[in-house]
């Protein structure tokens, strides 16, 4: 540790690398916190939790008893045992008795991305409600055609205020907070939509996972989905690095029709050994996207074979994009976790070790900031897997019943989990273990001097 500090002071390592090493040590030392406790007022299973994206201070939780609560995870409500245990009680609780409260289980609760003054809830009573945090009143109410399984808002959006809602209906609906009306209806799934996730690199791209086993990509500026993930279409390992030749500009010419087309380079014109002129003609036709009919046939949303592709053998229960937006993690009722390359739409074939997942309700996955670990609720425990190798990094046990959701707070390197046992547990770094790691590094850096 101290050697890295000296290297950082000398400018030998980058600040981002030093910060990444410190965060990695803290994540590796996660354990059930013995000094922080969240006092849950819920009388049903905890289905969803999220920490606000602005202050990283307020935890929002929704439960099956139709209650939603907000907790201050940085300032305790009270202390016990001479200040050793900090208890965090709900700052506000909305239940069935509230004037605007939901009538059935809350399946999704999310913060408005840029302000803690608003939060959104989705429930099995077919309602998606927008709440004012200060007045604790529902200021908007969107009626969905079925039980609401998932809601999502883009954390990087600057041009729209859309809430995506997935329900037992086959359509994904986009609710506009600015106008209070539905703006889009995305049709393509053949069964209910259980999970939704906005791209973390493009504010207009939405990903949906349905009970039909399909994961669809939507560009909300265009009609129809533009990509359907197929588990049989695969690639091995990470995406290859960009070569210098690929960074060179491709010469562009203008055709007589006024359309722009890219001129093929010498490497593209050269045929592979053993390939004939027939194969060359097929490849040329496949690359010609200037014709309207050809482009329409290549559109996954229009092709019947690609349109029926599946990502899991069963319902897609969870979706989570990496921070850079290049990869997507999905969980299914087939007890499989898959890693997808977003650009190519390929299954990376990372073999995640054996797990047992719930099949009856959506699961909330979590990923570390550097996309090195993914946290997956596996029945009564939470397992952390290495994203790129699929190996189990650690198993977190503390709940008595099945875990439904987990959230990793990268600001404090803490994880929060909610379960059917009505409890919200806090997992924080063990300072003793972190100090031991730093002590080992310090011992390795010291010289042995004899007296």
C-alpha positions in Angstrom: 0.0 0.0 0.0 2.7 2.5 1.0 4.8 1.6 -2.0 1.8 2.5 -4.2 1.4 5.8 -2.2 5.0 6.7 -2.9 4.6 5.7 -6.6 1.5 7.9 -6.8 3.3 10.9 -5.2 6.2 10.4 -7.6 3.8 10.2 -10.6 4.8 6.7 -11.5 1.2 5.4 -11.5 -2.0 7.1 -12.6 -4.5 8.4 -10.0 -7.2 6.2 -11.5 -5.1 3.1 -11.0 -4.3 4.0 -7.4 -8.0 4.6 -6.6 -9.0 1.3 -8.4 -6.6 -0.6 -6.2 -8.0 0.9 -3.0 -11.6 0.2 -4.1 -10.6 -3.4 -5.0 -9.2 -4.0 -1.5 -12.4 -2.7 0.1 -14.7 -4.8 -2.1 -12.6 -7.9 -1.4 -13.2 -7.3 2.3 -17.0 -7.0 2.2 -18.8 -8.7 5.0 -22.1 -8.4 7.0 -21.8 -5.1 8.8 -21.7 -5.3 12.6 -21.9 -1.5 13.1 -24.7 -0.4 10.7 -28.3 -1.7 10.8 -31.4 -0.7 8.8 -34.6 -1.0 10.8 -37.2 -2.3 8.3 -40.8 -1.2 8.8 -41.9 -3.5 5.9 -44.2 -6.5 6.6 -43.5 -8.1 3.3 -40.7 -9.3 1.1 -38.2 -6.6 0.0 -38.5 -6.5 -3.9 -36.4 -3.5 -4.9 -33.8 -1.2 -3.5 -31.8 1.7 -4.9 -29.5 4.5 -3.6 -30.0 7.9 -5.2 -27.6 8.8 -8.0 -26.9 12.4 -6.9 -25.9 12.4 -3.2 -25.4 8.6 -2.7 -27.1 9.0 0.6 -30.8 8.0 0.5 -31.8 4.3 0.1 -35.2 3.7 -1.5 -36.9 0.3 -0.9 -40.2 -1.2 -2.0 -41.9 -4.3 -0.5 -44.7 -6.8 -1.2 -46.9 -5.2 1.5 -47.3 -2.2 -0.9 -45.0 -0.1 1.3 -42.1 2.1 0.2 -39.6 3.7 2.5 -36.6 6.0 2.3 -33.5 5.6 4.6 -30.6 7.9 5.3 -27.6 5.6 5.1 -25.0 8.2 6.0 -26.7 9.7 9.2 -28.0 7.2 11.8 -31.3 7.8 13.5 -30.0 6.4 16.8 -27.1 4.5 18.3 -26.9 1.5 20.6 -24.3 -0.2 22.7 -22.4 2.9 23.5 -22.5 4.2 19.9 -21.1 1.0 18.4 -24.2 0.2 16.4 -25.8 2.8 14.1 -29.5 2.2 13.4 -31.1 3.8 10.4 -34.9 4.1 10.5 -37.1 5.2 7.6 -37.3 8.9 7.0 -40.7 8.4 5.4 -42.9 5.4 4.9 -45.8 5.1 2.4 -48.1 2.1 2.8 -51.7 1.0 1.9 -53.2 3.5 4.4 -51.7 6.4 2.6 -54.1 8.5 0.5 -52.1 7.8 -2.7 -50.6 4.5 -1.6 -50.5 1.3 -3.8 -53.0 -1.4 -3.2 -50.8 -4.4 -4.0 -47.1 -5.4 -4.0 -44.5 -2.9 -5.1 -42.3 -4.5 -7.7 -40.1 -1.6 -8.6 -38.9 1.7 -7.0 -36.4 4.0 -8.6 -35.1 7.5 -8.0 -35.4 10.3 -10.4 -31.8 10.3 -11.8 -30.8 14.0 -11.2 -32.8 14.9 -8.2 -33.9 13.3 -4.9 -37.1 15.3 -5.0 -38.9 12.7 -7.1 -39.1 8.9 -7.1 -41.1 6.4 -9.2 -42.8 3.2 -8.1 -44.5 0.4 -10.0 -46.9 -2.1 -8.5 -49.0 -5.1 -9.2 -52.1 -2.8 -9.0 -51.2 -1.8 -12.6 -50.0 1.6 -11.6 -46.8 3.5 -12.1 -46.7 6.5 -9.8 -44.4 9.5 -9.6 -44.0 10.8 -6.1 -42.9 14.2 -4.6 -40.5 13.3 -1.9 -41.0 16.5 0.1 -44.8 16.4 0.2 -45.1 12.6 0.0 -47.8 12.8 -2.6 -48.3 11.1 -5.9 -48.2 13.8 -8.6 -48.6 11.5 -11.6 -50.3 8.1 -12.1 -49.9 6.0 -15.2 -52.3 3.2 -15.7 -50.6 0.1 -17.2 -52.5 -2.8 -18.9 -51.1 -5.4 -16.5 -49.1 -6.1 -13.4 -46.0 -3.9 -13.4 -42.8 -5.9 -13.1 -40.1 -3.3 -13.8 -39.6 0.4 -14.3 -36.4 2.2 -15.5 -35.1 5.7 -16.2 -31.9 6.6 -18.1 -29.2 8.0 -15.8 -27.5 9.9 -18.7 -30.6 11.3 -20.5 -30.5 15.0 -21.2 -33.2 15.3 -23.9 -36.1 13.2 -22.4 -37.7 12.3 -19.1 -39.1 8.9 -20.0 -40.0 6.2 -17.6 -40.0 2.7 -19.2 -42.5 0.3 -17.8 -42.6 -3.4 -18.2 -45.7 -5.3 -17.2 -47.6 -8.6 -17.8 -48.7 -7.1 -21.1 -46.5 -7.9 -24.1 -45.8 -4.2 -24.8 -43.2 -1.9 -23.2 -44.7 1.5 -22.5 -42.8 4.8 -22.1 -44.3 7.3 -19.7 -43.3 11.0 -20.1 -43.0 12.8 -16.8 -43.0 16.2 -18.6 -46.4 15.7 -20.3 -48.0 13.1 -18.0 -48.9 10.8 -21.0 -47.6 7.7 -22.8 -45.3 8.6 -25.7 -44.3 5.2 -27.0 -45.6 1.7 -27.2 -42.9 -0.9 -28.0 -44.3 -4.1 -29.4 -42.3 -7.2 -30.1 -42.3 -9.5 -27.1 -44.7 -12.5 -27.1 -45.1 -12.5 -23.3 -44.8 -10.2 -20.3 -41.8 -8.0 -19.9 -40.0 -8.7 -16.6 -36.9 -6.6 -16.8 -35.8 -3.3 -18.3 -32.4 -1.5 -18.5 -31.4 1.7 -20.3 -28.0 1.8 -22.0 -25.3 3.5 -19.9 -23.7 4.9 -23.1 -26.7 6.0 -25.2 -29.7 7.7 -23.8 -32.0 6.5 -26.6 -31.3 2.8 -26.3 -33.5 0.6 -24.1 -33.1 -3.1 -23.4 -36.0 -5.3 -22.4 -36.1 -8.9 -21.2 -39.3 -10.8 -21.5 -41.0 -14.0 -20.2 -40.6 -15.3 -23.7 -36.8 -15.6 -23.2 -35.9 -12.7 -25.5 -33.8 -9.7 -24.9 -34.6 -6.9 -27.3 -32.9 -3.6 -28.0 -35.0 -0.5 -28.8 -34.0 2.8 -30.2 -36.9 5.0 -29.1 -36.3 7.4 -32.0 -37.3 4.7 -34.5 -40.0 2.1 -34.9 -39.4 -1.5 -33.9 -36.5 -3.2 -32.1 -33.1 -3.1 -33.9 -31.5 -6.1 -32.2 -32.6 -9.4 -30.6 -29.9 -11.3 -28.7 -29.5 -14.9 -29.7 -27.7 -17.3 -27.3 -26.5 -19.4 -30.2 -24.6 -16.5 -31.7 -21.4 -16.3 -29.8 -17.9 -15.0 -29.6 -15.1 -16.1 -27.2 -13.6 -13.8 -24.6 -13.5 -10.0 -24.6 -13.9 -7.8 -27.6 -10.5 -7.6 -29.5 -8.7 -4.3 -29.2 -9.0 -1.7 -31.9 -6.1 -1.9 -34.3 -4.3 1.1 -35.7 -5.4 0.2 -39.2 -9.0 0.3 -38.1 -8.7 3.8 -36.9 -7.7 5.1 -40.3 -10.4 6.9 -42.2 -12.2 4.9 -44.9 -12.2 6.8 -48.2 -15.7 7.9 -49.1 -17.2 8.5 -52.6 -20.5 9.8 -53.7 -22.5 7.7 -56.1 -24.6 9.0 -59.0 -27.8 8.7 -56.9 -26.3 11.1 -54.4 -25.9 8.4 -51.7 -22.6 8.1 -49.8 -20.9 4.7 -49.8 -17.6 3.6 -48.3 -14.9 2.4 -50.8 -13.6 -1.0 -49.9 -10.0 -1.2 -48.8 -7.4 -3.5 -50.3 -7.7 -5.9 -47.3 -11.4 -6.1 -47.7 -11.2 -6.8 -51.5 -8.7 -9.6 -51.0 -10.4 -13.0 -50.9 -9.6 -15.6 -48.3 -7.8 -18.8 -49.5 -10.3 -21.3 -50.7 -13.1 -18.8 -51.3 -14.7 -18.5 -54.7 -16.3 -15.7 -56.6 -19.8 -16.9 -55.4 -18.9 -16.3 -51.8 -17.5 -13.0 -52.7 -20.8 -12.0 -54.4 -22.8 -13.0 -51.3 -20.6 -11.0 -49.0 -20.9 -7.9 -51.2 -24.6 -8.2 -51.2 -24.7 -8.5 -47.5 -22.6 -5.3 -47.1 -24.7 -3.3 -49.5 -27.1 -1.4 -47.2 -27.9 1.5 -49.5 -31.0 -0.3 -51.0 -34.1 0.1 -48.8 -35.4 -3.4 -49.3 -32.1 -5.1 -48.4 -31.7 -3.0 -45.3 -35.2 -3.8 -44.2 -34.6 -7.6 -44.7 -31.4 -7.3 -42.6 -33.3 -5.6 -39.8 -33.6 -8.1 -36.9 -37.0 -6.7 -36.0 -38.2 -7.5 -39.5 -36.6 -10.9 -40.0 -38.9 -13.7 -38.7 -36.0 -16.1 -37.9 -34.0 -13.5 -35.9 -37.1 -12.0 -34.4 -37.8 -15.4 -32.6 -34.3 -15.7 -31.2 -34.1 -16.4 -27.5 -31.4 -15.4 -24.9 -32.5 -17.8 -22.2 -34.5 -21.0 -21.9 -37.2 -19.3 -19.9 -38.0 -15.8 -18.6 -35.3 -13.2 -18.5 -35.5 -12.2 -14.8 -32.7 -9.6 -14.7 -30.6 -7.2 -16.8 -27.6 -5.1 -15.8 -25.4 -3.0 -18.1 -21.7 -2.4 -17.3 -20.7 1.2 -16.5 -19.1 1.7 -19.9 -22.1 0.4 -21.7 -20.1 -2.2 -23.7 -21.5 -5.3 -22.1 -24.8 -6.5 -20.7 -25.4 -9.1 -18.0 -28.6 -11.1 -18.0 -30.1 -13.7 -15.7 -32.9 -16.1 -16.5 -35.3 -18.6 -15.0 -33.0 -21.3 -16.5 -30.6 -20.4 -13.7 -28.1 -19.1 -16.2 -26.1 -15.8 -16.1 -24.9 -14.6 -19.5 -22.5 -11.8 -20.6 -23.3 -10.1 -23.9 -21.3 -7.9 -26.2 -23.6 -5.0 -26.9 -22.0 -3.8 -30.1 -22.0 -7.2 -31.8 -24.9 -8.7 -30.0 -22.9 -11.9 -29.3 -22.9 -14.2 -26.3 -19.3 -14.1 -24.9 -19.7 -17.7 -23.6 -18.4 -16.8 -20.2 -19.1 -19.9 -18.1 -20.4 -18.6 -14.8 -20.2 -21.3 -12.1 -23.3 -23.1 -10.9 -26.0 -21.1 -9.4 -29.7 -21.4 -8.5 -31.9 -18.5 -9.3 -35.5 -17.7 -8.5 -38.0 -18.1 -11.4 -41.1 -16.4 -10.2 -40.1 -12.8 -9.9 -37.6 -10.3 -11.3 -34.1 -10.2 -9.8 -32.0 -7.1 -9.3 -28.3 -7.5 -10.2 -25.4 -5.3 -9.2 -22.0 -4.6 -10.8 -19.0 -2.8 -9.4 -17.8 0.4 -10.9 -14.9 -1.2 -12.8 -17.2 -4.0 -14.0 -14.9 -6.6 -12.4 -17.6 -8.2 -10.2 -21.3 -8.9 -10.6 -23.5 -9.6 -7.6 -26.3 -12.1 -8.2 -29.1 -13.1 -5.8 -29.0 -16.9 -5.5 -31.8 -18.1 -3.3 -30.9 -17.2 0.3 -27.4 -15.9 -0.6 -25.7 -13.5 -2.9 -22.8 -14.6 -5.0 -20.1 -12.4 -6.5 -18.7 -13.6 -9.8 -15.7 -12.4 -11.8 -17.3 -10.9 -14.9 -14.6 -12.0 -17.3 -13.8 -15.5 -16.0 -17.2 -16.6 -14.4 -15.5 -17.8 -11.3 -17.1 -17.3 -7.9 -15.3 -14.6 -6.0 -17.3 -14.7 -2.7 -20.6 -15.9 -1.3 -22.6 -13.6 1.0 -24.8 -15.4 3.5 -27.0 -13.7 6.1 -30.6 -13.8 5.0 -33.0 -16.6 6.1 -35.1 -16.6 2.9 -34.6 -15.9 -0.8 -32.9 -12.7 -1.8 -34.7 -10.6 -4.4 -32.5 -7.6 -4.9 -29.0 -6.2 -4.3 -27.4 -2.8 -4.9 -23.7 -1.9 -4.8 -23.0 1.6 -3.7 -19.6 2.3 -5.3 -19.3 5.6 -3.4 -18.9 3.9 0.0 -18.1 0.4 -1.4 -21.1 -1.0 0.4 -23.7 -3.5 -0.7 -27.4 -3.6 0.3 -29.6 -6.7 -0.1 -33.3 -7.2 0.3 -35.0 -10.6 0.9 -38.3 -12.4 1.5 -37.4 -12.3 5.3 -38.4 -8.6 5.2 -34.9 -7.5 6.1 -32.4 -5.1 4.4 -28.8 -6.1 5.2 -25.8 -3.9 4.9 -22.5 -5.4 3.7 -19.5 -3.1 4.3 -15.7 -3.5 4.1 -14.1 -5.1 7.2 -11.6 -2.5 8.2 -9.5 -5.1 10.0 -9.1 -7.1 6.8 -8.3 -4.0 4.8 -5.6 -3.0 7.3 -4.2 -6.5 7.1 -3.9 -6.3 3.3 -2.2 -2.9 3.7 0.1 -4.3 6.4 1.1 -7.2 4.1 2.0 -4.7 1.4 3.9 -2.5 3.9 5.9 -5.5 5.2 6.8 -6.4 1.6 8.1 -2.8 1.0 10.2 -2.7 4.2 13.9 -3.5 4.4 15.1 -5.9 7.1 17.7 -4.1 9.3 19.6 -5.8 12.0 20.2 -4.1 15.3 
